[in-house]
Amino acid sequence: MEIISFRYDDELKKELNFIQTTINSNQSQAIKNSIHAFYLYLKNKKQTKKSPQEILMESGFIGSFEARKDLSVTYKRDVVTSGYSFYGYSRL
């Protein structure tokens, strides 16, 4: 193991004391935990650089759209009257 020494200001001292109190540890363990947590954060951030499409595909999101309020009642009629021609089919 190696020893690291560094200087810190009053603000950092308050933050370190807060971490120590919160996780109920000594100063050395609080610093080690903080470094490890930041390491994991950076590692995860680097690995998760995905395109918006990849994020959507992995989320399971299917889709959304805007429509009339009565669409759930009138959708069959709408498909029969306009849907066929919209998709290039002729009505039988």
DOZAFI-286401 format. One record per residue: x, y, z of N, C-alpha, C in turn. Coordinates in Angstrom, 3 decimals. Example, Ala and Ser with C-alpha at 12.3 -4.5 7.8 and 13.67 -1.06 7.14 Angstrom:
BEGIN
nc1;nc2;nc3;cac1;cac2;cac3;cc1;cc2;cc3
13.190;-5.690;7.800;12.300;-4.500;7.800;13.200;-3.300;7.800
12.850;-2.250;7.080;13.670;-1.060;7.140;12.900;0.030;7.870
***
This chain:
BEGIN
nc1;nc2;nc3;cac1;cac2;cac3;cc1;cc2;cc3
0.828;-1.172;0.000;0.000;0.000;0.000;0.878;1.243;0.000
0.358;2.288;-0.624;1.075;3.554;-0.657;0.347;4.592;0.193
1.078;5.593;0.588;0.494;6.678;1.370;0.380;7.903;0.474
-0.775;8.551;0.535;-1.020;9.775;-0.220;-1.287;10.885;0.787
-0.676;12.027;0.542;-1.002;13.182;1.375;-1.410;14.320;0.456
-2.358;15.123;0.921;-2.810;16.261;0.129;-3.361;17.326;1.055
-3.458;18.518;0.538;-4.005;19.632;1.297;-5.457;19.845;0.896
-6.258;20.235;1.840;-7.653;20.509;1.534;-8.141;21.712;2.328
-9.097;22.400;1.731;-9.634;23.618;2.349;-10.791;23.279;3.291
-11.348;24.298;3.893;-12.430;24.101;4.872;-13.667;23.462;4.249
-13.978;23.849;3.006;-15.159;23.286;2.334;-14.992;21.779;2.122
-13.834;21.382;1.652;-13.577;19.952;1.445;-13.559;19.207;2.782
-13.078;19.867;3.825;-13.073;19.262;5.156;-14.503;18.987;5.622
-15.405;19.957;5.377;-16.812;19.770;5.743;-17.425;18.609;4.957
-17.094;18.543;3.676;-17.621;17.457;2.839;-17.094;16.107;3.316
-15.816;16.045;3.637;-15.232;14.801;4.134;-15.852;14.400;5.474
-16.046;15.357;6.349;-16.693;15.062;7.636;-18.114;14.550;7.430
-18.828;15.146;6.468;-20.184;14.684;6.167;-20.161;13.229;5.704
-19.231;12.898;4.798;-19.121;11.518;4.299;-18.793;10.575;5.442
-17.821;10.971;6.274;-17.443;10.135;7.416;-18.633;9.846;8.326
-19.373;10.883;8.635;-20.519;10.737;9.532;-21.604;9.881;8.893
-21.846;10.103;7.608;-22.915;9.387;6.914;-22.634;7.890;6.820
-21.391;7.541;6.490;-21.080;6.104;6.335;-20.441;5.517;7.589
-20.313;6.348;8.633;-19.777;5.897;9.919;-18.406;5.235;9.752
-17.455;6.015;9.245;-16.110;5.473;9.030;-15.061;6.511;9.411
-13.811;6.083;9.356;-12.728;7.029;9.615;-12.390;7.790;8.338
-11.496;8.767;8.470;-11.153;9.633;7.350;-10.565;8.852;6.177
-9.690;7.937;6.467;-9.028;7.149;5.425;-10.041;6.323;4.630
-10.938;5.656;5.334;-11.944;4.830;4.659;-12.925;5.688;3.866
-13.267;6.855;4.369;-14.171;7.755;3.647;-13.542;8.202;2.333
-12.246;8.511;2.357;-11.550;8.923;1.132;-11.476;7.762;0.154
-11.141;6.559;0.637;-11.076;5.375;-0.228;-12.429;5.100;-0.880
-13.499;5.166;-0.079;-14.836;4.926;-0.617;-15.219;5.980;-1.651
-14.851;7.229;-1.391;-15.170;8.309;-2.324;-14.445;8.127;-3.646
-13.168;7.765;-3.574;-12.409;7.524;-4.804;-13.011;6.360;-5.574
-13.350;5.291;-4.880;-13.931;4.120;-5.544;-15.289;4.446;-6.172
-16.105;5.207;-5.462;-17.422;5.582;-6.001;-17.269;6.440;-7.248
-16.330;7.358;-7.231;-16.113;8.215;-8.402;-15.545;7.407;-9.562
-14.678;6.464;-9.258;-14.142;5.561;-10.279;-15.271;4.788;-10.962
-16.169;4.208;-10.171;-17.294;3.458;-10.741;-18.204;4.359;-11.568
-18.431;5.569;-11.101;-19.249;6.536;-11.837;-18.639;6.823;-13.202
-17.346;7.117;-13.234;-16.674;7.425;-14.504;-16.640;6.217;-15.431
-16.398;5.061;-14.881;-16.350;3.830;-15.681;-17.710;3.547;-16.298
-18.755;3.686;-15.514;-20.117;3.452;-16.006;-20.490;4.492;-17.055
-20.124;5.750;-16.815;-20.435;6.826;-17.756;-19.754;6.577;-19.098
-18.529;6.098;-19.071;-17.781;5.829;-20.300;-18.410;4.676;-21.073
-18.883;3.668;-20.364;-19.450;2.481;-21.009;-20.852;2.719;-21.535
-21.541;3.729;-21.057;-22.934;3.922;-21.447;-23.117;4.993;-22.518
-22.091;5.306;-23.261;-22.258;6.267;-24.356;-22.934;5.550;-25.517
-24.234;5.657;-25.533;-25.040;4.982;-26.549;-25.813;6.016;-27.345
-26.186;5.620;-28.529;-26.979;6.512;-29.364;-28.397;6.600;-28.801
-29.114;7.665;-29.123;-30.505;7.765;-28.668;-31.343;6.569;-29.111
-31.067;6.044;-30.298;-31.812;4.876;-30.788;-31.539;3.662;-29.909
-30.277;3.431;-29.538;-29.948;2.295;-28.677;-30.634;2.413;-27.323
-30.647;3.615;-26.771;-31.282;3.834;-25.473;-32.779;3.534;-25.551
-33.435;4.002;-26.616;-34.862;3.730;-26.783;-35.134;2.245;-26.982
-34.319;1.583;-27.787;-34.520;0.153;-28.044;-34.382;-0.652;-26.753
-33.420;-0.307;-25.909;-33.207;-1.031;-24.662;-34.259;-0.702;-23.610
-34.901;0.452;-23.730;-35.870;0.862;-22.720;-37.188;0.100;-22.813
-37.456;-0.495;-23.978;-38.722;-1.191;-24.159;-39.848;-0.267;-24.577
-39.539;0.990;-24.815;-40.549;1.959;-25.249;-41.037;1.572;-26.636
-42.345;1.495;-26.820;-42.908;1.065;-28.095;-43.181;2.248;-29.000
-43.816;3.281;-28.523;-44.086;4.438;-29.356;-45.225;5.267;-28.805
-45.411;6.415;-29.408;-46.514;7.278;-29.010;-46.934;8.117;-30.206
-48.134;8.656;-30.122;-48.640;9.512;-31.185;-49.779;10.345;-30.625
-50.168;11.347;-31.374;-51.316;12.160;-30.990;-52.475;11.819;-31.908
-53.670;11.798;-31.354;-54.859;11.474;-32.148;-56.084;12.105;-31.500
-57.210;11.967;-32.185;-58.463;12.482;-31.637;-58.821;11.750;-30.344
-59.595;12.406;-29.508;-59.992;11.820;-28.237;-60.868;10.583;-28.418
-61.633;10.519;-29.514;-62.542;9.387;-29.723;-61.921;8.290;-30.585
-60.613;8.277;-30.721;-59.964;7.297;-31.588;-60.270;5.861;-31.183
-60.326;5.584;-29.895;-60.582;4.212;-29.466;-61.967;3.733;-29.873
-62.869;4.657;-30.143;-64.227;4.310;-30.555;-64.335;4.245;-32.079
-63.603;5.114;-32.774;-63.802;5.257;-34.219;-62.681;4.666;-35.079
-61.700;4.008;-34.482;-60.554;3.578;-35.273;-60.911;2.565;-36.359
-61.858;1.665;-36.100;-62.231;0.681;-37.121;-62.851;1.361;-38.335
-63.730;2.300;-38.089;-64.341;3.036;-39.190;-63.277;3.800;-39.978
-62.346;4.408;-39.269;-61.290;5.167;-39.925;-60.418;4.271;-40.802
-60.124;3.078;-40.332;-59.315;2.155;-41.132;-60.068;1.751;-42.385
-61.340;1.472;-42.244;-62.135;1.055;-43.392;-62.272;2.186;-44.406
-62.524;3.403;-43.942;-62.770;4.500;-44.881;-61.495;5.106;-45.445
-60.439;5.178;-44.683;-59.247;5.837;-45.212;-57.989;4.992;-45.142
-57.974;4.019;-44.281;-56.762;3.225;-44.079;-56.349;2.421;-45.286
-57.317;1.850;-45.970;-56.974;1.034;-47.127;-56.259;1.855;-48.189
-56.813;3.017;-48.532;-56.192;3.823;-49.571;-54.862;4.398;-49.099
-54.746;4.671;-47.814;-53.502;5.202;-47.289;-52.362;4.201;-47.485
-52.649;2.920;-47.295;-51.631;1.897;-47.430;-51.558;1.308;-48.839
-52.295;1.869;-49.792;-52.216;1.428;-51.161;-53.102;0.251;-51.507
-54.012;-0.096;-50.626;-54.925;-1.196;-50.904;-56.255;-0.626;-51.411
-56.900;-1.405;-52.248;-58.243;-0.989;-52.643;-59.234;-1.798;-51.825
-60.359;-1.210;-51.555;-61.359;-1.852;-50.722;-62.039;-2.964;-51.516
-62.171;-4.112;-50.897;-62.800;-5.254;-51.575;-64.280;-5.183;-51.572
***
